[in-house]
Amino acid sequence: MSDFEMPTLMMVSHGNSGNGGDPAGDLARSVAADWNGPVSHGYMRSNPSLPDQLASLKRSGHAERLIIFPLFFSEGYLVFEELPRDLERAGLGDAVVLPPALNLPGFDDLVASKIRAAAANRRWRLDEMSVFLVPHGLKTLTAPLPETVRFARQVQGLCAGPEICIGNIEGKPSLADWRDLSTHKKTLIIPMLAGGGTHAREDLPELINARDGEEIEILDPIGQWPELPGLVLDEAGRHVARLAGMAVPLGPTGGDIWAERMARSA
């Protein structure tokens, strides 16, 4: 099957903070070998910008059949409001938008497996460790986002034993208060971030402020986990059907962002 017959798969992320690499581009390159069609990426707050990339796809004829994956770990304004609006403005309102990373099928299992693997590597018992989910957060937050709380409960159910805590990069509860938020001395940090930008390289270590003798394990940002591309490809493939020799998106199927928006407004 030739490339032009497959839908375009596009990765969309917030952007880069400082010299933060290219998380959406890195993910696009990771999935490209296993997606027999065009692959693209764009950012909502940096370059290449999402509107510019959508326009480029339209000019090249690769936007008619479009599947988008939001590399986000929350369900906020950018994902559920701005992204759909950008698509509508580009005349691409019929694009399939996959759930953000937080809601991908199998994502909670992946995080639970990473917790178990980290505990085994450190020879920690699960019931003697605190696990911190560390999303970006918002400066205005006074409590964890509901979706982060829900996800923490899902992981807790899949990985019985460890204490699951939440510490935001920005807002409350802050990762800076992690010693007061947890009850165990063995601590696993899971950065719910798209890549290794300023938040991961500088802000996170500063907030943790590790002291001599503390037992702390910091995982790579989730956006860099080698297992993530497989979850994205599995979900994208679920939205593709092969009809009369052509591969086309099925459109909303009950597991994409449009279905989630309808559920919210019901």
Steps between C-alpha positions, in 0.01 A plus 500: 500500500654831398547789741234729356231239561548510877368785716750752627593448865590823679650556845405822679658629820507818708846618402855527621627688801855611433720240335245231558562291191214405273257268685224498237757461224678222687173313546412550132834354396452208739166398350589574136666165434185313600243732339470439128401856422595865556601601854518860620522703820426848629493714815234720652743742665820473294626410153418332274158634597190287470316745266803521271539123492131449423528747214807316370318167512211650304735635233667161462168315483564310824227659713190341353541190717650614828547337840643711784654389827519764778817441702344642815452367853191701588155569358522877505425794275771432242381147431124537517453858381794648311600189303147442362471871422827497304375202302170671424678817388716291266189338354600166654223454754448142385848393611519215749656619827624221723470526879786688671776282640337491843193325353665266252389137542778315682670815630411427862633145462824639358552733796421221746752272329766771524434532872540127551817493290654792690420334833657172386809679371545679832396195700229704669178350625199665341343567837804695621516754218326822400439563130462859383313576180643835390294687238576850381200647683388862497608793716136554601449147634415458866426126468593221257316492170208252509645299210831460684317382813300255292813370332678462835211282619519288183873442551445425869250232405741342252804521722377427853750586769674832431369833619401705192548876544470803273748787486469767230781693339274807521215552747390304803570241615857585407773245451710726722293372794551133418648417840181623671268335246639147536544259789776273368871567469546314171374728223437443130447807280306466172520821291176527302674719243535477123877531487823594667464878495562755771231359727659154495865609499492792743167560675436144609842440668475842664155422641616162630816649653636158588697463820778258586366161599155540344390209283354659185456355152405738216370342180534655156214729392212284378511656153842338456398150606568251218166328562291811426523481117347151509197624693455787254525270199255251650240772560557666162466165325166442669365801310607380156307272265609363165225542245532415131878507521508830686584562866273767646417633848176370641428831666379524861461149638429558867864509608613839372491859617172582324323224693654631824378854424149373432504306827604816686214702354232231541 
